[in-house]
Every structure is written in C-alpha cells, then in structure tokens.
Amino acid sequence: MVAGYLAIAMLGGCTHAGFGSAEGHFATFSVPEPKGPVVHVCHAYGCQQKTRYRFTEADLAELAAIMAKWRTKAATAEDERRGVAYAVGWIETRIGAVIGTSSDRPGMDFAASGDPTQQDCVDEATNTTSYLSVLADAGLLKHHTVGTPFAKENYLRGIAGWTHWTAVLTETATGKRYAVDSWIYANGENPAIVEVENWYIADLASLPAATR
C-alpha cells in the first residue's frame, strides 16, 4: 500500500498531505496511535519495528518543566515552538537510552534499513507526531495543535529529492503549519521547526539550524 502511494506521489507533484489524517498515517504504517502517555516508537526504517514506551510521571514532570521555561505571561507561539524543540530533543534522548536508538545518525543511510538502532524520516515523523500528542494530552501546548504528517519530494534531484516526511504543528491563532523535523539531526538534538512552505530537504549544508 505504501509503495503504491509513493508511486502515485512520484507522478503527482512534490507536496502531499500524507494519508489525510494523523490516524491515517499511523494506520498506514501499522503503528498504534498514541494514547495518553503511551506511544509506540518506530525504528529500523519505515516503522519496521515498533517498541512500546510509557511516559512516567517523572518524564511528564520533566517535560512540564522544560515547557515552563518558555512560558511567561508574554509567551508567544514562537516561544512555545522553542520549548517544543527542547522537549522533543529531551524525549529522543530519554527514549533512545531505553530502546537502543541513542546512536541514531542524522539523515538517510540506505544501508541502515532494518537496523533497530537507526531511524529514517518515516520513523522520525511518526515518532515526533506521537511525542507532540503526548505534550498536547498533558496540556503543555497552548498555542498549537498536532497536525498531520506530510511529505515533499522532487525526484529531479535524484536521491537528494527523495520523499521526505515530517511531523507538523499548527499554530492555533493563525493556522500556519510548521514542520517539526528531527530526521536531519542526530538522536537527541533539537529538531528544526520551520514553516512548511520553507521546509524541504536539499542538502545538509542548506537545511535550517536546529531550534536552540
């Protein structure tokens, strides 16, 4: 099913909104949807492996503390996105130490398919969507909702234009969508958070810096 969809995408343009909804995305890759503090973490490329992880009370308290650093009376949606970047980085470090993905390398390595220590953009987009859902469920997102993962590609670029997935945050007040992309950095680094119109893989030198 996934292969068929990607074949259509190759013919139909360079931007597509994934599988219609976050639920559709999870179903397509056979990943249980996040439920409260419980997520299923994708790894080994293309969600070939899924490992259940339950955020503890201590985990959630740490995430609340991270987000609180950016939440003042004058806090903006941009401030919240910065807090989200730190929170996602912390989650990746925490979970990576538990399930064995702490050595996940940045970007794409075709030889790593099937390696349970590594994650591709499908894994990262799916996982980050789950992590954002945990933040939302815990009441830690005030200015955003969790969007549907989506992808871009440009096969005229060859491998550099291969289909690339990202998680998405939607700013409540403006409706602007922001890519939340962990794939381009090593495990535990803050993801890049950039408006979807300005997001795309070209080469590592021109990718946006991690939100720090």
Secondary structure, 3 states (H helix, E strand, C coil): CHHHHHHHHHHHCCEECCCCCHHHHHHHCCCCCCECCEEEEEECCCCCEEEEEECCHHHHHHHHHHHHCCCCCCCCHHHHHHHHHHHHHHHHHHHHHHHCCCCCCCCCCHHHCCCCCCCCHHHHHHHHHHHHHHHHHCCCCCCEEECCCEEECCHHHHHHHCCEEEEEEEECCCCCEEEEECCCCCCCCCCEEEEHHHCCCCCHHHCCCCCC
